[in-house]
Amino acid sequence: MEKKKKIIIYIIFILLFIALLIGFVILLNFSNNEEVKTHYELSKVYEQDWNLVEDENEEFDEYYYNAVKNNIQAFYNSLNSELYLYRDDENNLKKYSDREINEILIQYLSKDYIKENNITVDNLNNYVKTFDTNQQVEIFNMKSSNGDITNTYAVHGVTLDLDYQIGSEFKFYVVLDKKNKTFSIEPMNQSINDIDSIEVKNKDEEIESNSVNTTSYSYVLDSKPAQSRLNKYKNIVLVNPEIAYNFLDTEYRDKRFGSLENFKQYVQNNIDYIKSLKAEKYVANMTNDYTEHVVENQYGIMYVFTEKNPIDFTIKLDTYTIDSEKDIEDYKKLTNAGKVQTNVDTFFQMLNSKDYSAAYNVLSDGFKDTYFKTEASFEQFMKQTLYENCEIDYGNFSDKISGVFTQYVEIKNRDNKNDKKIRMNIIMQLDEGTGYKLSFEIL
């Protein structure tokens, strides 16, 4: 009997070990998805909480940034007029009176701002406007003056509703009372264009608690690091493209767009594309000086956010405009077939990201002269012929003609796998370094 018990225990132990082993293998497979043809190794977005330990240093850091952003978001949440709808005992839809709403909203404002402008609940609507939608807050510039009791922040940011229809910029002073864990908000004078040019003053006086001004300190920052960065770019660029342009990596923006006007035109032409952006794969590469957040969207395009902190960052909207040293080294090691496939992949990244100028520039001169004398004609043809979101399957590769390579591909619609595949031959010549020229034929 005792021997039988030992056998049963041994079997249970073996089963537990096998279950753990299977779980480990599943986790490993989950973390290592299909290879992307770049030096970034991305995995599917698996958003999770990133725990943040409170920093005792009162200089700018993510802890206080998060608190300021939460407080401004709470203020804008309260500006949503739908919040003040309710049903009476007879189930009729009612709304609080303007005065009742203003009695809530005025509690967010600093006493100094209320006193200086003689604000009352009756005239508050002249200073604070409500919305009919939820507004998402993004901060892109912030400076502070810190004291023993309070920190005062000058904040510049944007808000945009979830349907990307109603957006605006804001400039506020936000005061955090660290002792009472309260806050107040003060809209800046509209004549202030750049908060970097002003001196932030801090009175270091306590802020009395009321029904709305409890500071939301959170030890979790950026629970969705991939999508939050895409959202920040989307919200800024849709509200003010010039601000977004200034956050683009300088070398990158000069090479891809050349000027602010070209970037504005790109944004204008691709509003729906920008609104649709979603994160699908993500990796963070940390160094001593910055963190590189690489986000792949649903079109297979990788955005690179090089970030020192939430307001000190640069953005690249793709990984093909500027070749990294690692990409160049890896490319040189490829066979001709590997180089051709890498270039085809890049070509379709250009098309998926609506970068028709870059795609047009890799066409061979003879092909352009024969079929696409202008970039506009090429763009029109590709929009009419290909899918909005292309995915490539590679077929036969041929190098029968010296120096000329032919790659057969089948083009699928990422958004609808049931759509008919488009068959295409791509003819390519490889130049020195990583350069190439191509032509194609639809079969």
N, C-alpha and C positions, 0 to 999 in steps of 0.2 A: 504494500500500500504506500509506504514511504517512498519507494522507488518510483511509483506511478506519479506521485505528487511532484517529485523532482523533474520528471520528464515533462509534465505539463508546464511547470515554471520555465523550464528550458525552452520549450516551444513558444511560450508567450514572449520570452526575451528575444528569441529569433524574429518573431513577427514584429515586435516593436522596432528592432534594429532595421528590418526591411522597410517598415513604414517611414522611419526617419530618413533612410537612404533615398527612398522614392521622393520624399518631400524636398530633400536637398537637390536632387536632379531637376525637379520641376522648377524650383527657385532659380537654379542656374540657367535653365532654358529661358525662363521669363526675363532674366536680366541680360541675356545675350541674344538680341534679335538679329535679323538679317543684316549683313554687312552693308555699310554705306561707303561709297567710293570717295572717301576723304579720310584725313588723318583723325577725324573725330569719330569715336565709337559711341554711338547713341543707343539708348534703350527706350522702349515705349514709355510714355509718360505714366508714371505711377506717383501721383501726388500724395504727399504725406506731410505730417507736421514736422517742422524744423524747430526744435526747442532752442529758445534764446535765453541765455543767462543774463540777468540784469547787470549792467555795467555801472560801477560806482563812479566812473569818470563822467563829469557833467558836460564835457565837450560834446559836439554832435556825434551821435551814434544811432544805430538802428533802433535801440530801445525807445529813445525819445522821439525819433522820427515816426515810429509806429504809433506812439501815443498822440502826437500832433495830427497825423493822418486820420486816426480813429475819431478824434474830436471834431475835425472838419467834416468827416463823413457823417457823424451824428447830427451835426448842424444841418447839412444838406438833406439828410433823411427827414428832419423835422420840417423842411421847406416843401415837402411833397404834400400837396393839398389833399391827396387821396387818403392820407393818414387820418384826417379829421372827419371822415364820413362814418356814420353809424346808423343803426336801425332802431327806431323807437319801439314801444311796446306793441304797436300794431304792424310792425315789420315795414314801416315806411322808411325810405332812405333819407337821412338827414345829414346836415353838416354843422359843425361848430360855427358860431358867429366869428366874424373877423376879429372882434375884440378878444374873444376867448382864445383864438389862435395866437394873436399877438401877445397875450399874457404869457404864453409858453415861449414864443420865439425871443422875446426881449430878454429872457433870462440868460441867453447865450452871450449877449453883448457885454463888453466891459463897462464898468461904471463911468470911466472917464469918457468913453465914446458917447454914452447916453447923455452925460452932462454937457459935453462940448456942443452937441447938436440938438439939445433940448428935445430928446426923443421921448415920446410917450406911447402908450399902447394905441392911442388914437391916430398918431401920425407915423407909426412904424412902417407902414406900407410904402412910404416915400424913401425908405432906406433899405428895406429888405423885401425881396420879391419871392413869391412862392412859385412852385412848378406843378405840373400835372403828372409828372413822371419821376421815377427814381433816378438819381444822379450818381454816377460813379466818380469818385475823387482820385486824381493822380497829382502827386507833388513832384516837381522837377527842380526846384531851387529852394533853399532854406538857409538862413543864417540866424545866429542866436546871440543873446547876451544873458549870461547865467549868474544867478545870485544864490544866497543861502536858502531863501524861501521859494523863490520863483525863477523860472527860465522864461525869457521872452523870445519868440521866434518870428522872424519875418518870413512869410511863406508865399511862394508863387506856384500856381498849379492850374489845372483845368478840370472841368467836370463835363461829363457827357452821359446822356441817358442810354439805357441798355439797347435801344433801337438805333442808336447813332444818328439821331435827328436833332436833338437840342443840346448844344454845348456852349461853354463859355470859359474864359479865363477868370481866375480870382487872385487877389493879393490881400492877405490878411496878416495881422499881428495875432499870434496865439500865445497866451500866457498860461503856463502850467504852474500851479501851486503844488509843490512837492510835499508840503506838510499836510495839507488838507485833501490832497488828491482831487483838486478841482481845476477848472480852466475857464478862460473867457476868450472871446473872439472880437476883433476890431477890424473892420474893413479899412484898407489903406486909402489914402488920398489918391484919386484917379490920376493925378499928375505924375505919380511915381511910375516910371517905366521899367526900371531895373533895380531890384532890391539889393544888388551888390553895391550900388552907389550910395546907399543910405546907412546911417549909424543906428543900430538897434539899441534902444534904451530900455533898461529894466528897473522898475520902481522897487522890486523886491518886497511887495506888500501882499498880505494874505488875501485870498479870494473866498468870500463867504459861500457856503454850500447852498444850493437851491435844488429844485426838483429835476433839473436837466443837466447840470454842469459837473457831474462826476467824471473825472478823467478815466478813460478806458485804457489802462495799462495792460499790455498783453505780452506774455512771455513766448508767444508763438508769432514769429515773423515769417510771412511769405509761405503759407501752407501749400500754395500752388505756384512754385517758383517758375515753372515753364509758362503757363498761361498768363500769369500776372505780368511777366515781362512783355509778352506779345500785346496784352491789353494796354500796358503803359504806352508802348509805341503807337498802337492804333488810336488811342484816345488823344494823344498829343498831336499826331499828324492830321487827324480829322478835324480838330479844333483850330490848330495853327501850324501849317506845314513849315513855316519858317523856323519855329522853335525846334521841330523834329529834325530839320535839316542841320541845325547847329549841333545836334547830338550825334549825327553820323560821323564815323571815323573820317578824319580829314583826307587822308590819302584815298580812302574808298570813295567818298562822295565826289572828289575831284575827278577820279577816273570814270566812275559810272555815270554821273550826272553833269559834271562840269560847271553847273551854275545853279543858283537857287531857282531861277525861272524854269529850268528844265525839270527840276525836282517837283515844283508845283504843278507842272503840266502832267508829269507822271502820276501824281496823286489824283489830280482831277480826272484823268483818263481811267483810273483804276479804283475808284471809290468802292464799288461793290466787292472787288477782290480784297481790298484792305479790310473791309468790314467782316469778311467771311473767315479771316485767319484764325486757325485753331492749332494748338500744340499737339503733336502726336508722338514725338520722340524728344529726348532731353538728356543732356549731360552737363555737369559742372566741373570745370578744371580749375583747381585752386592753386595760386602761387602766393608768395609772401606779400606781393604788392597789390594783387587784384584777383578777382574770380572771373573766369570766362564761362558764361552761360550760353550753351549752344542749344537752340530750339529748332527742331524740324517741324514744319507745318504740314498740313494735309496735302499740299502740292509737291512735297518732297524737297522744299527749299529750306536751307538752314540759315537762321538768323543768329548772329553772334553778338552777345551783349558783354562787353568788357567792363567790369564794374568794380570800382573801389568802394563805393557805398551807394545807397539808393539815389543820390542826386549827382554823383560823379561817375558817369559812365559814357561809353560810346557804343554805337550800333553799326553793324554791317548787315545788309539785307540779303546777302548771299555769300557763298564761299568760293565762287568762281571768278569774280571780278579781279581779285588779288590772290595770286598763288602764294601759299606759304612755302617756306623752305622745305618743310617736311613733304608737302604735296609734290614739289618739284623733284625731290630726291626719289620719292616712291614712283613717280611717273617715269623717270629715267630707267628704272629697273624693269618696267613692264615690257612684254613682247609687243610687237606691232598690233596684234589683235587686241591686247589689253589696252594699249593706248587709244586705239580707235573706239573701243567700247566706252572708255572713260570720257573721250571727247563727245561721243553721241549722248552720253548721260548729261554732260554739261550743256549741250545744245538744247536738250529738252527741259533742263532746269531753267534756262533762259526763257523758253517759251512759256513754261508754267508760271514763271514769275512776271510775265508780261514785259520782259526786257527785250523787246523786238529789235532794238538798236544793236545790242550785243549779238543777237542771233543773226541779224543781217550782215554784220561785219565779218562773220566767219564763213559766209558763202563765197565760193570762188568767183573771180571777176567775170569769167565767161558765162557762168550760170546766171549771175545777176544781169549781165548785159542782154542775155537771151530772154529771161523770164520775168525778172523783177528789177526794172530800171530804177525804181525808187523804193525806199524803205516802207513808204505807205502802202504800196502795192503788195509788198511781201507780207506786211502785217495783216492786210485785209484777206489775203489768200489763206494764211495760216489760221485766222479766226474762223473762216468759213469752212475749212477742210478738216482741222483737227479738233479734238475735244478740249474743253476748258481746262481739264485736269488730266494730263496724259501719263500713262504708265507703260513702260517699255519691256517687252520680252525680246531677247536676242536670239537670232537664228543663225543661218550659215554665214561664215566669214570667208572671203576670197581674197587672195593676193596674187592672182594669175598674171596681172599686168604689173610690170616692175614699177614700184613707187606709187601705185594706185591701189587702194583697198576698198572692197565693197562689203558692207555689213547689212544683212537683211534684218529688219525689225518688224514686230507686230505691235501696234499701238492700241492700248486698251483705255477705256474710260474709267478712271479711278472711282468716279462717283456712281457709275452704273455698270457693273461687271457683265450685264446681259447685252450691252450694246455691241454692235458689230466691230470686230477688230479691223484696224486700218493697216494695210500691208505697205511697207516702204523699203526701198533700197537706198542706202546712203553711201555715196561715193566720196572717198576722202584721200587727201594728200597730206602727209605729215611734214611740217616745217622743222627748222632747228628749234631746240628747246622744247617748249610745250605748245608751240603754235601749230595751226592746222587750217585747211580750207576744205569745204565740203559742198556737194550738191546732192540732190535727192530726186527720186521719182516715186510717185504713188502708183502702186500696182493694182 
